């Protein structure tokens, strides 16, 4: 796996952290952690976009972040488990994996620009 895809994966993990933080933060420490997660997430997203097609990077980032956020809400915060929700998350992840498989690891066009 290309290091840019690893950046996207880590950025998506931090996205889950800051999205959950926006909902559940209640004190200065948790708000500070949320802000740090936002900064790290977008820094890695921008860095990955330098070596991969930006549209694909963003789609994968959002897809993984959405799936991760729903799963964290179900597993940790007791959100209602619905089979339909899980099926659509799986469909979303299939699309994300498909985008990853059809996207070349390097963006030759944007390397020198």
Residue frames as qw, qx, qy, qz and C-alpha x, y, z in Angstrom:
[[0.000, 0.890, 0.456, 0.000, 0.00, 0.00, 0.00],
 [0.369, 0.570, -0.006, 0.734, 1.28, 3.42, -0.98],
 [0.309, -0.208, -0.500, 0.782, 2.18, 5.79, 1.88],
 [0.228, -0.118, -0.113, -0.960, -0.42, 8.27, 0.60],
 [0.629, -0.333, -0.569, -0.412, -3.18, 5.70, 1.14],
 [0.551, -0.279, -0.631, 0.470, -1.88, 5.14, 4.66],
 [0.057, -0.020, -0.192, 0.980, -2.20, 8.90, 5.22],
 [0.474, -0.247, -0.373, -0.759, -5.81, 8.73, 4.04],
 [0.668, -0.320, -0.671, -0.010, -6.53, 5.85, 6.41],
 [0.411, -0.231, -0.500, 0.726, -4.98, 7.66, 9.40],
 [0.124, -0.093, -0.046, -0.987, -6.78, 10.88, 8.43],
 [0.571, -0.328, -0.530, -0.534, -10.07, 8.98, 8.42],
 [0.594, -0.333, -0.652, 0.334, -9.35, 7.60, 11.90],
 [0.201, -0.165, -0.294, 0.920, -8.73, 11.15, 13.14],
 [0.314, -0.232, -0.344, -0.854, -11.92, 12.24, 11.36],
 [0.605, -0.430, -0.657, -0.130, -13.89, 9.73, 13.42],
 [0.467, -0.290, -0.497, 0.672, -12.25, 11.15, 16.54],
 [0.024, -0.066, -0.078, 0.994, -13.15, 14.75, 15.79],
 [0.435, -0.307, -0.502, -0.682, -16.69, 14.00, 14.62],
 [0.620, -0.450, -0.634, 0.106, -17.37, 12.05, 17.81],
 [0.385, -0.199, -0.342, 0.834, -15.61, 14.83, 19.73],
 [0.141, -0.213, -0.188, -0.948, -17.91, 17.47, 18.26],
 [0.594, -0.430, -0.512, -0.447, -20.91, 15.56, 19.59],
 [0.771, -0.459, -0.426, 0.115, -19.58, 14.50, 22.98],
 [0.444, 0.222, -0.326, 0.804, -17.01, 17.14, 24.02],
 [0.396, -0.803, -0.421, -0.146, -17.94, 18.86, 27.24],
 [0.507, -0.790, 0.036, 0.342, -14.79, 20.36, 28.75],
 [0.126, 0.885, -0.364, -0.261, -11.65, 22.17, 27.68],
 [0.384, -0.402, 0.805, 0.207, -9.58, 18.99, 27.43],
 [0.582, 0.335, 0.737, 0.080, -12.03, 17.16, 25.18],
 [0.410, 0.886, 0.143, -0.159, -12.51, 20.25, 23.01],
 [0.089, -0.785, 0.545, 0.283, -8.72, 20.59, 22.72],
 [0.494, -0.117, 0.840, 0.190, -8.45, 16.96, 21.63],
 [0.557, 0.641, 0.525, -0.062, -11.19, 17.55, 19.06],
 [0.236, 0.931, -0.153, -0.234, -9.35, 20.55, 17.62],
 [0.259, -0.566, 0.737, 0.264, -6.07, 18.61, 17.43],
 [0.577, 0.187, 0.790, 0.089, -7.87, 15.75, 15.67],
 [0.485, 0.823, 0.252, -0.156, -9.32, 18.20, 13.11],
 [0.059, 0.866, -0.424, -0.257, -5.88, 19.66, 12.39],
 [0.386, -0.337, 0.835, 0.198, -4.17, 16.26, 12.06],
 [0.612, 0.416, 0.671, -0.054, -7.00, 14.87, 9.93],
 [0.469, 0.865, 0.125, -0.128, -6.97, 17.70, 7.40],
 [0.106, -0.771, 0.570, 0.262, -3.18, 17.91, 7.32],
 [0.466, -0.142, 0.855, 0.179, -2.96, 14.24, 6.36],
 [0.573, 0.618, 0.529, -0.097, -5.81, 14.61, 3.87],
 [0.286, 0.919, -0.156, -0.221, -4.04, 17.49, 2.13],
 [0.243, -0.598, 0.729, 0.228, -0.71, 15.63, 2.16],
 [0.570, 0.137, 0.805, 0.092, -2.31, 12.55, 0.58],
 [0.503, 0.780, 0.325, -0.181, -3.98, 14.74, -2.05],
 [0.033, 0.813, -0.444, -0.376, -0.57, 15.82, -3.30],
 [0.120, -0.365, 0.883, 0.269, 0.19, 12.30, -4.53],
 [0.213, 0.326, 0.919, 0.067, -3.25, 10.91, -5.37],
 [0.087, -0.460, -0.492, -0.734, -6.30, 12.23, -7.24],
 [0.126, -0.122, 0.435, -0.883, -8.02, 14.65, -4.88],
 [0.675, -0.115, -0.183, -0.705, -11.56, 13.52, -5.71],
 [0.795, -0.043, -0.604, -0.023, -10.74, 9.91, -4.93],
 [0.335, 0.115, -0.635, 0.686, -8.86, 10.84, -1.75],
 [0.324, -0.150, 0.258, -0.898, -11.79, 12.87, -0.49],
 [0.778, -0.100, -0.338, -0.520, -14.35, 10.19, -1.35],
 [0.714, -0.009, -0.664, 0.223, -12.34, 7.50, 0.46],
 [0.142, 0.159, -0.515, 0.830, -11.72, 9.82, 3.43],
 [0.501, -0.147, 0.106, -0.847, -15.41, 10.67, 3.82],
 [0.810, -0.055, -0.480, -0.333, -16.54, 7.08, 3.26],
 [0.609, 0.014, -0.684, 0.402, -14.19, 5.64, 5.85],
 [0.012, -0.142, 0.430, -0.891, -14.97, 8.45, 8.27],
 [0.632, -0.165, -0.115, -0.748, -18.71, 7.95, 7.89],
 [0.823, -0.076, -0.555, -0.096, -18.49, 4.19, 8.38],
 [0.470, 0.087, -0.631, 0.611, -16.15, 4.59, 11.34],
 [0.213, -0.203, 0.287, -0.912, -18.33, 7.19, 13.01],
 [0.762, -0.181, -0.243, -0.572, -21.47, 5.06, 12.69],
 [0.791, -0.028, -0.596, 0.135, -19.65, 2.01, 14.05],
 [0.264, 0.144, -0.559, 0.773, -18.18, 3.94, 17.00],
 [0.439, -0.224, 0.116, -0.862, -21.59, 5.38, 17.84],
 [0.849, -0.146, -0.363, -0.356, -23.12, 1.87, 17.80],
 [0.775, 0.021, -0.560, 0.292, -20.31, 0.07, 19.64],
 [0.366, 0.051, -0.484, 0.793, -19.33, 2.69, 22.22],
 [0.163, -0.028, 0.227, -0.960, -22.22, 5.09, 22.67],
 [0.282, 0.292, 0.849, -0.337, -25.19, 2.74, 22.37],
 [0.397, 0.300, -0.271, -0.824, -26.69, 4.07, 19.13],
 [0.818, 0.183, 0.382, -0.390, -29.51, 1.88, 17.85],
 [0.238, -0.252, 0.847, 0.403, -28.31, -1.07, 15.78],
 [0.712, 0.477, 0.223, -0.464, -30.32, -1.46, 12.58],
 [0.728, 0.041, 0.595, 0.337, -29.51, -4.03, 9.92],
 [0.483, 0.808, 0.283, 0.184, -30.36, -1.54, 7.17],
 [0.118, -0.959, 0.250, 0.069, -27.80, 0.91, 8.53],
 [0.587, -0.449, 0.622, 0.258, -25.10, -1.78, 8.54],
 [0.701, 0.390, 0.540, 0.253, -25.99, -2.91, 5.01],
 [0.334, 0.928, 0.094, 0.136, -25.66, 0.63, 3.69],
 [0.326, -0.826, 0.438, 0.140, -22.35, 1.10, 5.52],
 [0.703, -0.115, 0.640, 0.287, -21.13, -2.10, 3.87],
 [0.578, 0.691, 0.375, 0.218, -22.27, -0.77, 0.48],
 [0.019, 0.988, -0.156, -0.006, -20.38, 2.46, 1.17],
 [0.509, -0.605, 0.576, 0.206, -17.23, 0.52, 2.09],
 [0.743, 0.256, 0.555, 0.272, -17.50, -1.58, -1.09],
 [0.396, 0.891, 0.148, 0.165, -17.54, 1.67, -3.06],
 [0.237, -0.900, 0.360, 0.066, -14.53, 3.00, -1.15],
 [0.680, -0.280, 0.628, 0.256, -12.59, -0.22, -1.77],
 [0.667, 0.556, 0.441, 0.228, -13.56, -0.07, -5.44],
 [0.178, 0.979, -0.076, 0.057, -12.26, 3.50, -5.73],
 [0.444, -0.708, 0.528, 0.149, -8.99, 2.45, -4.11],
 [0.747, 0.008, 0.621, 0.236, -8.60, -0.50, -6.49],
 [0.585, 0.657, 0.380, 0.286, -9.18, 1.49, -9.68],
 [0.009, 0.993, -0.114, 0.006, -7.04, 4.50, -8.69],
 [0.749, 0.384, -0.323, 0.432, -3.34, 4.46, -9.62],
 [0.669, -0.540, -0.269, 0.435, -0.91, 4.94, -6.71],
 [0.356, -0.329, 0.091, 0.870, 0.82, 7.92, -8.30],
 [0.336, 0.858, 0.338, -0.190, -0.56, 11.00, -9.94],
 [0.642, 0.073, 0.302, 0.701, 1.91, 11.63, -12.76],
 [0.191, 0.756, 0.360, 0.512, 0.06, 14.70, -13.98],
 [0.300, -0.922, -0.076, -0.231, 0.37, 16.68, -10.75],
 [0.834, -0.288, -0.099, 0.460, 3.89, 15.68, -9.68],
 [0.509, 0.100, 0.071, 0.852, 5.68, 18.61, -11.28],
 [0.055, -0.700, -0.318, -0.638, 2.99, 21.24, -10.84]]
